Amino acid sequence: MRRTFLLLPLLSAALAPTIQAQLGVETSLPYRLQDGQEYQTSMIELLHYGQLVFDAPWRIDEGGGRPLTKGTGPQISDPSSPLVFPRNFNRISAPDSNSCVGCHNSPVSGGNGDIVANVFVLGQRFDFATFDHSDSISTRGGTDEEGKHPTLQQIANSRATLGMFGSGYIEMLAREMTVDLQAIRDSMPPSSTMPLESKGVSFGMLSRNSDGSWDVSQVEGLPLPSLSTTAPKPNLIVRPFHQVGNVVSLRQFSNNAFNHHHGMQSTERFGEGADVDGDGKANEMNRADITAVSLYQAAMAVPGRVIPNNATIQSAVLNGENHFVTIGCAQCHTPSLPLSNTGHLYSEPNPFNPPGNLTPDDMTPITLDLNSDPSLPQPRLRADSSGITHVPAFTDLKLHDITSGPGDPNVEALNQNAPAGSPAFFAGNSLFLTRKLWGLASKPNFFHHGMYTTIKEAILAHAGESEASRQAYQALSPEEQAELIEFLKSLRNLPEGSPSTVLDTSNMPRAWPPHQVTSVSSSGGNLEVAWQGGTEISPRTADYELELSTDLVSWTSAGPATTDTSALLPMNLDRAFYRVRLSDDSQPPTDPIGYVKTTIPASGEAVVAPCLQPEMVYQDKILSISGSSVTVAMAPGWSPNQFVHQSGSQPVTYAAVVVTGESAGIMGLISANTDHSLTVLFHPNDNLSGIATVATHGLASADQIAIIPYWTPDTLVGTNLPQGSQILLFRSTNAGTDLSASTILELDGGSWYDAATFQPAGDTAIGFHEAFIVRNPSTAETGFTAFGRVPRIPQHMILRTLADNVAQDIRVGYLCPVPEPIGAISLNLRTDDQLLVYDNSATGINKAPNKILIYEEGTGWIDGDTFEVVNDTFQLTPGVGYTLRLKGSSPTYTGIWHDLPGFIAP
């Protein structure tokens, strides 16, 4: 028998409220907590109940709607026209939504809102906005407090709906800053002036006159309610919510919003047993409801970073962090603010709540450990070794004027922090709380009004106090501007349950800042290595050091870096490999890079092949594959055909290589590209069906593709060989053995030319698996040093015979930079296939092989002279090329030339 169980989060049996099933009853919640039960249930159950309250679509039978009161709380201007159907909802003056999640919903409950979810702040002071000029009653529908008839742009301030992510940390920062500012205030004697500062943020100067009164004229960044001097002293409360710093706490925010948007009135704001709004319902929301929904918002996960799996974009992100600081953005968008060693202990309610909202004097606080409570959604922040929790919200929690003055369309029509109807109220507002940038790129629109659809638009709209930073941004090069945008694009809300606050595009945790090698080149007789370093936003925590290996297994310290992000290393060995790590980093360091030397005898030749890879220029998830067209998941914005070789203007030929999954190693030349797709010349025998794409397997499981430049004579062999040196390429389409070179390149005057056509040929593509001959015409030994990355991709190639029952010679390369027994390599060969080995130390040209190995299925490799099995004794040599002589009878078959050994596999 098949049984289906429906599991619902429940209160413990001792506390579960009585739920009496009633046919025909329509309610938004399956149960309601009563006051006192918030103390008796587990935190996970209380947070779940808080989400139920947040998501509930409030109904008229539960108190939804407010027939006789405004969204601001007082009685409506015209009680003879109550807000009942068809006047019960109004997009401008509200009620305007059924539930909190109706607007705060992306990507989860409590999240951001689209432009359609904008709130018309201060429109709720009207009964029912109609714009009816014949309506003369003040704030009834069409006439404001001055007797004027406002337009849509004048009646309210249209504001974007922000997510509540990490809001518990934000409220605790504001509380601690308020404590600091009030402590400074309380220490001031008459006739004194002191700077107001907290957590490195300056709020200007506070003065106390000789008579004990207060002068707040030099205080900066606080709203008018925090500066009022009608009380014995200004309260100096830092108000972190609403985009103009109008609201002290999540509790105040919730009490306001439930009445404004839904007509649900709380007992702490409107009184026990009172039916203030005239809908026949009292006690519409109790203390337990408001406490639970406030805790739910406080407990929401923090935003973080998403770093693309692409070295080019990673470098841009890191550079963008530096630009963010150097042009002055970080002066207001402070990358992080510190919470004290108890600051992560959020308590509800806030001690600075204004009247109409409970304080710790009214109820026993409930404490929530924002960092480590297992009931809370992930990810969380963590305290450092000194107990300080750094909150990377990119805000200073101050108000700033970022407009150019009254004519700036970014100035709001009304001042929310001034008394409604006052001259200051109608003078408008240009002071905005520094926008929290964490999670920025997960929101579809930007600025306080949400009317900009790109980050760049929002940057260019900055004026006033931010004018200098905007001008500095405009003075950056286009590339630097793009890097800054890439950094801001990395600030995102993360998937539920994320294991870290920094992820890659596969949703896997990653270290940031990276210490990834960005380039490797030669400088004289040295290997020059450069890598990415830290920034002020993402500082490195230790010094860089380099490690050296000759076998890619045993690593020893090569000493500290020459500079913060580069090193010059002597190339005094036949081959060596390096990797970069932080001195106290126990995690795997960078992928190794290195060099391999090749010697060419006097008046002789050497059969050589690449054994390192050029620097990868791009890597990302595969969105889809259709025929030869590959679309990538990110939108990199490539220039048309920027990866297509064009002699004289684009000297580089690029390959696209599948780098993950069961099809890793499949590759092809890029013959065209658009801004986000590649046309790749895969071999017809390549099976592309095994490639996992976003379209077929989802983002997390999709394979990745990389773009890697092919080697060329200039980049692999170089131009320091003797005059008249030659490179022989074997690319004949003829079947047979002992084939002549199809192309000969010759070095003349420091440049490579095609010996047949005399055309420049230094940019000729050399395949990753391709062996070729280098000839030295001089009477002295010579050579070259190849440097690059250690291959991390399984090497896959198609081995082709060109005619039935005709042996075929193919020049192939050994693609590992350290020696390895031939028996360790999977070749998928057939009996009587041969490997021809050449003596690269002998003089002379057109040399015959000095050894022939014969393959026998079931046995492996046999020495053609001694007939001994040499699977374990014959070592393949890095940088050396071989001839593979295929005896197979079929015209084409697939072979794997080299699977990476385990010690360098990804």
C-alpha positions, 0 to 999 in steps of 0.5 A: 500500500502506498501512503502519502504523508503531509508534514507541517511545522507545528508548535509542540503539543503542549503549546499548540493553539486550539484549531477548531475546524469550521467549514466555510471559514476563510483565514490567512493563517492556519493558527494564531499565537496568543501573547505569551506563546512566543516565549514558550515555543522553539526559535525555529517554530517562532521564525516559521510563524513569523514567515506565515504572518509575513506571507499571510494574505489578510482577509476582511474577517481577520481585520484586513482593511481600515474603513475609518483610518488613514495609513498614517493612523489618524481618522480619515478626513471624511468619515462619511466616505469609509474605505469599503468596497469599492474604495477598500484598495488604492495603489497610491493611498493604500491599502495596496496589497494583500500581504507583505510577500506581495511586494517583498518576494524576490527571490524569496519571501522577504526579498526585493520587489520589481518596479511594479511593487514600488510603494508610494510613500506618504500617499497614505496620508490621503483617505483615497487618492483620486486626483479629483480637483472638485474634491475640496476636503483636505487629504480626502482624495484630490486636495493636499494640506496646502489646498493644492491639487497634487499630480501623481509625481507630487502626491507621494514619493515612489520608492523601490521595494528593498529586500530585508536580507541581513536586516538583523545585523543592520539594526544591531549596527544602528543600535550600537552607533546610537549608543556611541553617539548618545554616550558622546552627547551625555559626556558633554558639559555646557560650552563644549563641542565634540565630534560625533563618531561611531565605527569610523563614521563621522556624523559631524560636530555636536555643540552644547551652549553655555545655557545647556541647550544644544546646537545641532547645526553641524551634525551630519547624516542624521534625520530631523527626528534624531536632531529635534531639540524640543526635548531636553536633548537630541536623541541622535538615533541612527535610523537604518530603515526606509530610504531616508532613515525614517524608521528605527527598527524592524518592529516599527517598520512592521507596525507601520506597514501592517496598518499602511498596506493591509489595514491590520492594526496592532494592539501595541500601536492602536490599543487592546480591545480597540476597533480604531479603524471601524471594521468591527475587529479588535486586536487584529495583530497581537504582541506575538504576531509583531514579535514573530514577524520582526524576528523573521525579518531579522533572521534573514540570510545575509547577501554575499558574493558570486564570483564567476568561474572565469579568470578574466572576470575574476581579475576584472572583479578584483580590479573593480574593487580597487577602483571602487575605493580609489574613486571614492565610492567607499567613503560613503558605501563603507565596505563593512562596519564592525559589530562588537563581540556581543553585537551579533546577539539581536534582541527584540524589541529595540530599546530606542523604539518610539512610542506606539512600539514596544520596548524592553520596558514593555516586554521581556526581550527575546534574543537571537544569535545572528551568527550561530543559531542553527534555526536561522537560514544560511549563510550567516556572518562569523566573528573574527578571532577577536570576536568582532563581526564585520558586516559587509553591507557597503553603507555608513548608515548616514544620510547624504545629498546625492542630487544636483539641487531642486531641478534634479529629477532624483529629488523627492517631492515630499520630505518624509522626515518633516511634519506632514503639511509643513513648509519643510514637508513640501520643500522636498527631499534630497537626503538619502540613506547610503544604499546598502550595496550587498545584494545589489545585483540581485535586484532588477532596478536601482536607486531609491525610486527603482527607475534605473535598470542598469548599475551604470545609470545609477552611478551616473546619476550621483551628484551633490556630495557624490559628484567627485566620485561620479566624475572620477568614474567618468574619468576611468577608461572604458575597461576600468569602468567595466571592471567596476561594474563587474565588481558590483555585479558580484554583490548578490543574494545567495541561494537558500542554504548556501554554505558560504558568503562567497560562492562561484557560479557553481554555487560552491564556496570559494576563497576570495580574494584569489591568489590566481596566476594571471600571466607567465612570461620570460624576462631575460633568463627568468620566469616572470609570474604575476598573480592577483592580490587583495584589495581594501575591500577584500584584503589578503590576510597573509604574505604571498610565498612561492613553492617549487616542484620538479615533479608536480608531487613534492613542493618546497618553498621558493621564498617570498614573492618579489613584490605583492603580486609578482615574482622573477624566478631563475630558470636554472633547471631543465624544468620547474613548476611554481605555484603561489599561496598565502603563507598561512593558507591551508587550502590548495594554492593556485594551479601550477605554472612553469617552464620546460627547456628543449635542446636542439643539437648542432646541425641537427633537429629535434622532434618536439611538442607542447607540454604546457598550455597557454593562459586560459582567457575565458571559462564559464558554464555552457548554456546550450549547444546546437550543432557547432554553436555553443552559448555560454551562461554569462553574457560576456559581451565579446566583440564579433569574431574576437576569437577568430584569427585574422592575419595582421589584425588578430594574430591569435587562433583560439580553441574552445575546450570542454573542461568539466564532466564526462566530455572533458577534453573535447575541443575545436577551433573557434571559427566565429563568435557573437557577443555570447556564443561560439561557433566551434569546429568540433570533429564529426566523431566527437560525441557532444550528447554527453555534454551537460548544459544549463538547458539540459541539466540546470546551472549547478550541474552544467559543464564548463567550456574554456577558451584557450589560445593555440600555441604559435611559433612566436609564443612557443618556440620564440625568435631567439634561435639562429638565423635560418632555423626551421619548423616542419609541420606535418599536416598532410591529408595523404595516407601513408608513412614516412610522410614529408612535411606539409609546411616549412617555416623559416626564421629570417631576421627575427621573424618566422616566414612560410618558406614556400610563400614567404608570407609572415607565419609567426602566428601559425596555430600549433595544436595542443597535441601536435608534434613538429620538428625544429631544425638548427642550422648552426654549428652550435647547440641551441634551444628554447624554453616554453613556459605556461600552465600545467594542463588541467584538462584531460587530453582528448584527440581524434586519431585518423587513418586516411584509407582502409588497410593503409598504415598512417603516421601521425605526429603527436605530443606527450602532453604532461610536463613531467616524465611518465611510464608509457603504460600509464597512458590510455591510448585505445590502440590496436595490435601492431600500432607503433610508437616511433621514438627519436633521439633528439640529442643526435646531430643530423636531419631526416633522422630515422627513429632510434626505437620503435615500440609495438602495441599488443592488445592485452599486453601493452607496449613491447620494445621492437628490438628486445621484445621486452614489455616496457609498460613501466620502464619506458618513460615519455619525455616532456616536450618531446614529440613522437610518431604514432603509426596506426595499423588499424583497418578502419579509416577513422577511430577515436583514441585518448592520447593522454588522461592527466595523471592523478597528481595533476588532475583537477 
